[in-house]
């Protein structure tokens, strides 16, 4: 179970770094702003889901 907790933390860290890079790049690009906004929204939703999964896993590990 602790391995799964470690994997969820790793996924959250990777997603956070990806969003740190992707959000400014997508906002700076002038092409197809609707698609960029959709990608940012999906990335944000995925990040929130990973935070909730990580919280749930931490409750199970302790």
Rosetta blueprint (number, residue, H / E / L):
1 X L
2 X H
3 X H
4 X H
5 X H
6 X H
7 X H
8 X H
9 X H
10 X H
11 X H
12 X H
13 X H
14 X H
15 X H
16 X H
17 X H
18 X H
19 X H
20 X H
21 X H
22 X H
23 X H
24 X H
25 X H
26 X H
27 X H
28 X H
29 X L
30 X L
31 X L
32 X L
33 X H
34 X H
35 X H
36 X H
37 X H
38 X H
39 X H
40 X H
41 X H
42 X H
43 X H
44 X H
45 X H
46 X H
47 X H
48 X H
49 X H
50 X H
51 X H
52 X H
53 X H
54 X H
55 X H
56 X H
57 X H
58 X H
59 X H
60 X H
61 X H
62 X L
